[in-house]
Amino acid sequence: MEKEGVREEVDQENKKECEVVVIENENYVKGIHDQQQVNKSYENREFNVSKLQTLNPTNPLRIVIQGAHQSHQVPTPSPPQPLRVSTTPQQPSLSSLNSRKFTNRISLFIFLLHTVVAIGLVCFLGYKAVQGILKEGSIKRREQRVLRYWFPQVECSAIISIFLAFIWQKTLREWPGFMIKFILWSSFATSLSAGILLLCFQKPSTDGVGVALVGYSIGNGLYACWVTRRIGFTTKVITKSLEPITKFPDINYPIYLMMGVGFMWITVWVLAVIGALNFYFPPLVVILLVLSLAWTTEVLRNVANLTVSRVISLYYLRGMQSSTQFCFQRAMSRNLGSACLGSLFVPAIEALRIIARGLNLLEGEDEFMFSCAHCCLRVMESIFRYGNGWAYVQTRIGMAVPHACVSCYYVCYAENPENRLFDKTIPDRINFINSGRDVLVQTPRVPRNL
């Protein structure tokens, strides 16, 4: 009896083990079937995703054959792998500095036409000046007097201004902190002393100019007191922005060339002014010559600024040391239209911006000031809308090499703040302003349509 009981227990255990094995086999077969369905779905997904990636450019129908062959293959019961679609990381879009066509063709055509007319007029008036000097009479005496007392002063002032410009830039690069303070307070002192000197002559013409200079000096003094707290930050930005200059030893060559051309043009222009005294409507002709000279010299200066701006921008945005000669050729050819347009309108825009900034301080108290400020902004907006923005970003009034470098530093930082070439000067300044430890007067800006 005991043997039969043990045998029955063994048989029951064997039956249970067989049932477990059958259940496991059924689950295994079911799992294989489910796995086949899952693998087929994944294969279909992978096929749809990689359809464009496996397309043969020489035989586009090859993708259909491969797909049909893969659909009839018996998949292995291996567990499904997660779907991985290989995607190439997209590079951030960088703004291109290479324009394939001439910018602002209308302004370029107007400037070239003006240059041809100005050269013809200067040559003709120069001939009239020589003719008047050789003839006898009152015209000869008047032209000789102008040639003796006015021509040497203009030439000497041009030479001295060129010499002082290079000294000014050299000292600003070497001692930026001292030179910023010196520029602010020397402007106040020189304009005030010149105004007092003109008032001492006690003539109607000199009194008017002297009063204007005294008022200008007072404004300079107030501005110097206002921006004293920002001198430290300005020194840091100038020092940082001038660091790439040492990597380009030939960056001043375009400036030398532009100054030489400007000096030669001023020399011939002085003779034309003398000849205008022996021509019809001398005041009108002299005014036209002055306007032509202002536009021409501004274009010459901004061509040099465009060259420096391009060199520094490529260094900050691309990390490359471009050729100064190539950048100068671009400024003289394709980007010359922007320089012409910017030279014509930038002074007016800067004047409107200064007026709008001053009126912005009072717009909360006076409705009339509010209307005047917004009127200036509307005029600026219309000019920006129909002009090229690069003409106003890269050609600034009174901008020399340090100014061009600082302007490019700000523009390139706004383009790519994560560049390794930038330090924490600007972020620290922004945090300082956001924390309320510095008073910030907002400048009126033209709204940008995105």
PyMOL commands that set and color helices and strands:
alter all, ss='L'
color gray80, all
select helices_A, chain A and resi 2-49+62-71+105-134+138-149+151-174+176-200+204-226+228-241+243-247+253-276+282-318+324-332+336-360+367-385+390-393+401-415+425-434
alter helices_A, ss='H'
color red, helices_A
deselect
rebuild
show_as cartoon
